């Protein structure tokens, strides 16, 4: 029996895909993959505007941002929450032109309280014409869960965004996406910079990764009473997926002895052109009642970059999963059936088998999934992939998001990367 309950589930466009607009799990509210859709035809009419008056009223990007944020505000309020109890937001955009209008809309709604945020560019979103895909995590008020800023020194806040870089909520510390930028967001920090004429004076990805981990993530966690050793989950975005081996070498120098769950995907671009990487992270406070527990699951070893999962209290965060073994992509459905979705469905069954086994090793199950992000190279794969969720969850609503990444995929032949959070009750 599931302990996580769907919020405002809705069937999309007459299909068999049942979308959970949110998930309530204990005191936590998860909202994943929201775009400005009416769930029937595509972009909602108030966002699309009047075809004959394209420049009437607010700009198109701003209308879209207002629409998505207003929907989420209503969903939170309906569960007894409020906007000052949001602890994390993640945004994907296909165009940088959408970012500033969205951030203005966010500030208009949230005022001086903008929780830790990560914004990256992706190739395309699931709804045709959508310009922002938004996920959000909030906590219900009460019982010592009031979020408050940690204010780490040396971790700048971009003026145009104004997000809180490090936020404490109960026993957890949430850290916004970090790049190797200087305080003015005009260039790289000197410690992360390699002069173009310094041909073998380090590499960009190593210098930037080391600086972010040691110079941004570490002080941001420590300001909230946590540490790298108590990190639970990190998401890493690389502008060049070929930098993955070098990044992992730097990452493992800090985390090999005490790893956190890890997702690494490609991005089309970041807020600073010179930045090759952005990382967000969250952790549990040192000395907290709840403890970080690394979940082992050897059968899925070749399907991920980090540990199988990390559990801390009610959160079970899996490392992102690929359908791969020690030799690469799993052999499976013939590629001649790709237009029927057979290869990606074969991959999804392998991924969800592993995810369920990992969740069960932690005392939960995939029935308690609260957040499932899918990164694909082709959005035509979204529907067959979601059908596998549908069969696995016996038609229960799915809290999903899907975005198209830039090519190539990290493992040739793997069409989807699945990043999953699961709720664990009674911790």
N, C-alpha and C positions, 0 to 999 in steps of 0.2 A: 504493500500500500504506500502511495506517495505521501510524503510530508510537505512537499512544495505544492502550492495551489495556484492555478492560473488566474490571472486578472484579465477581465474583459476579453475572453477568447472570441475570435471571429474567423469565419471561413472566408478564404480569399478568392474573390472572383468566380464563385461557383465551382471551384476545384475541390479536391479532397484534402487540401492543405489547410489545417486548422492552426491558426497563428495565435500564440499567447502574447497579447500586448504587454503583459507583465507577468511576473511570478512573485508570489508572496511566500516567504520561507522564514518561519520564526519572525523576528522583528525586521527582516530585510525585504526590500522591494527591488526587484530586478526588471529592467526594461531594455530589451535588446532589439537592435536592427530597425529602429523607427525611421520611416521615410514619409514624405508628404503625400501618401496614397489615401484614396477613399475606400480602398480594399475591394472595389468593384470594377472600376475601369482603368485606374491608374492615378495620375496626379489629380488631387482634389480640385474641384472647380474654383474655390476661392484663391487657390495658388496659381492655377493656370491663367485666371483673369479673362478678360474679354478679348477675343481674337482681333477685333477691329480697333481696340484701344490698348495696344501693347505697353504704352508708357503711362497709362492711367494709374494714379494712386502710388502706393509704395512700390519700390523696385521689386522685380520678380524674385530675386534671391532673398530679399528681406521678407516678403510674403511667405515664402516657403519656410524660412527659419521660424517666423512667428507661429505658423500653423503647427509645426512639429513640437515646438516648446509648449504651446498652449495645450496640446493633447496630453503631453506628459504631465503638465501641472494638474490637469483634471484627474488623470489616473492616480497620481500620488494623493491628491486631496480625497478622492473616493475611498482610499484605504486608511484614512486617518493620519496621513503624513503631511508634511509641508516642505516648501522649497529650501528652507534653511537646514534640512536634514539630508540633502543630497551629498554624497561623499565622493562621487567620481563620475566623470563624463568622458565618453570616447566618441570622436567624430571622424567620419571618412567623407572626403569630398572628391569628385572627379575633376574639379577645377578650382584653382586658387582664388578665382574671382568670387566664389561663394563664401569664403572664410570671413572676411571683414563684415559683410552684412549679417552673417550668422552671429558673430561675436557681439555686434551691436544689439541684436535682438536678445541675446542671452543676458547681456548687462541690463537691458531695459527690464527684463523679467526678474533677474536675481539680484539686481542692485549691487551692493558691495560684497555680496557673498557668492563668489564663483568658485566651486570646488575644484580639486585637482583635475586637470583636463589634458587630453592628448588629441591632437589634430594632425592627420596625415592625408596625403593625396593618394587615391586609388584610380584605376583606369575607368571603372564604370560601376554604377549601383544597380540594384535589382529592379527598381521601378523605372521604366523608360522616362527620361527627362528629369529624374531626381538629382538634386545637387548636394544633399547632405543625408548621411546615414548616422543616426544618433543612438547611442546606448547610454544607460544611466543606472547608477546604483544609489539607493537611498535607504535610510534606516528610520524606523518609527520612533517618535519621541518617547522619552522616559527611561527610567532605570539606568541612569548614568551614561546614556548614549549620545549626549549633546556633542556634536562635532565642534572642534575649535582648532584654529591654526597653530602650527608648531613654530613657524617663523625661523627657518634655518638661515644662518649667516652664510653669505657667499653663494646663495642660490637665487638668481635673479628672477623677477616676475616681469614678463613682457607687458609693457604699458597698454598696448592695444587689446590684450586679452584679459589681464588682471586676475588670472586665476590664483588660488592659494596653492603654493608649491608643495606644502606638506600639511596634512590634516590628520588630527587625532580623533578617533571615534571609539570610545570604550577602550578595548585592548588592541585595536588595530590602528595602523598608520598608513595613510594613502599618499603616494607621491606622484605628482603630475609628470607627464612626459618631459624628459630632459634631453636637451641637445648640448653640444659643446660651444654654445654662443657666449659672447661677452654680454655684459649687463645691458648695453644699449641695443642689443640685437642687430648690430651692424657688421659683425665679423666673428670669426672664431676666437675663442680665448687663446692667448699665446701658448699655453701649455698643450693645446690640442692642434696647433697650427704647424704645418710643414710647408716651408717655402717651396714654390714650384721648382726652383733651381737646385734644391737640396735633394738630389736624385735618390740617394739611399740613406737619408737621415730619418729612418723610421718610415712607417706607412701611415697614410691618412686614417685608415680604419683602426689601426692599433692605437694611435695617439688619441683619436677621438673617443674610442671605447674606454680606454684607461681613464681619461679625464672624466667622462660621465660617471663611471662607476665610483671612482675614488673621490672626485671633486664635487659631484652633485648628488648621486643616490645615497652615498654613505652619510654625508652630513644631513641630508633631508630626512633619512630614517632616524638618525641619532637625535635630531632635534625633537622628534616625537617620542623618544624613549625606546626606539627599536634599533636594529643593526642589520648589517648584511647577513650575519649569521641567522637572524630571525626573519629573513625575507621569505614570503610565501609564494608570490607569483610575479613574474616579469614578462612584459611584452616588448619585443624589440622589432624596430622597423629599419630595414636597410635599403638605401637607394640603389645598391648594386648587390644582388644576391650572391654574386661571386666572391664577395667579401666574407661570406659565412665562415669558412675555415679559420681565417685570421681573427674574426670576432670571437669565435668559440674558444680559441686559444687564450685570448685575454680574459674572457668570461670565466673560464675554468680555473684560471690562476687565482681568482677571488672566491669562487663558489664550489669548486670540486669537493672540498672537505665537508661542506654543509650546503647542498644545492637547494635552489628554489625551483618551482615549476616554471617552465620556460616555453614561450611561443616566439618564433622568429619568422617574419614574413617580409616580402618585398613591398616597397612603397614607391609610388611614382614621384614623390617629392615631399620635402619638408619646408618649414617656415623660413629656414636660412639655406640659400642655395649651396653654400660650401659644406653644409652638414651632410654627412653620409649616414647618420644613424640617430635614432631617437629611442629612448627607453623609458617606460613607466614601470612602477613597482609598488607593491604594498607588503607590509609585514605585520608581525605581532610584536607587541611591546616586550622588551626584556623584563623578565620577572613577573609577567602577567600570569593570571590563574590558568589560562589556556596555554597550551604548549604546541610548538611546531612539531609535526610528525611527518616524516618522509615515508611515503607509501611505496613499497617495492612491488614490482610485477615483471619478472624476467621475460615472460613470453612477448611482451611488447617492447623489448629493449631497442630493436632496430627501427621502431616506428616513431621515435621521438628524439629530441636533443637533450632534454632534461630528465629528471626523475619521473617515474610514472605519475606521481601526484604529490602534493603537499597538503596536509590537513592541519588546520588550526581552528579549533572551536567548530563553528557551524559551516565554515568554508572548506570545501574540498576542491582544489584547483589542479586540474590535469595539465601536464605539458601537452602542447599541440601534437596531434597524431596524424601520421601519414600511413597509407596502406603500403608498407615496405617491409622487407626483410633484410638480412645482412648483405644481400646481393643487389638490392635496389627495389624498384616497384614490384609488388606481388604479381606473379603470373596469374592470369585469370580470364575474365570474359574476353572473347575475341574482339579485336578492334573493328571488325567488319560490322559489329552491332552497335557501334558508338551512337548512331542516330536514334537508337532505341534506349539509350542510357545504360546499356548493360555494363560497360566497363566501370563507370562511376558508381553504379549500384553495387557491383562486386567490391569496390574499394570501400564504400560506405559501410557495408556489412562487416568488413574486417575491422574498420575503425571503431564502429559501435560495439562490436564484440569485445574489443580490447578495452574500450571506455567503460563498459558495464563491468567487466572483470576487475578493473582497477577500482571502480566505485565500490564494488562488493568487498574488495580487500580492505577498504576503509570503513566498512560497516554501513554503506548506503547502496544505492543502485541507480541506474540510468533513469528510472522513473522519477528521480528527484533532480533532474537536470533543471537548472535555472538560467543558464546562459550558454548559447551554442553559436559561436561565430564560425562561418565558413569562408575560406579564402580559395577562390577558384581562378582558373585561367580562362574559363568560358562560362558565361552566365546561362547558356543553354543546359548546363549540367545541374542547375539549382533544383529544378523540379524533380528529376529522377533521384537526386540525392535526398531531397526532403521526403520523397515517398518511402525511402528506407527508414527514416525516423518515424514516419506514420505507421509502418508495420511494426516497428520495434516498440513504440509506445501505445500500440493498439488504438490508434486514432486520437489519443489525447493531444491537446494543444501543444505546439512546439515553440519555445522561446528562442527564435533564430534570427540571425542576420546573415546576409550573403553579399560579398563584394568581389569584384574582379580585380586581381592583382596584375601588375606588369609581368610579362614573360621574361625569363623562363621560370618554371617551377623549380624549387630546390632539388627535387628528385625527378629525373626524367621518367615520364610515364605515370606519375602520381598527379591526379587531376584536382585533388581537393585536400586542403589542410583544415582540420577541425579543432577549434579551441573551445574547451568545455569546462564549465563550473557546475558542481553538484552540491546540493545541500546535505549536511549531516546533522541530524537532530540530536539533542541531548548532550551537547558538548559545552 
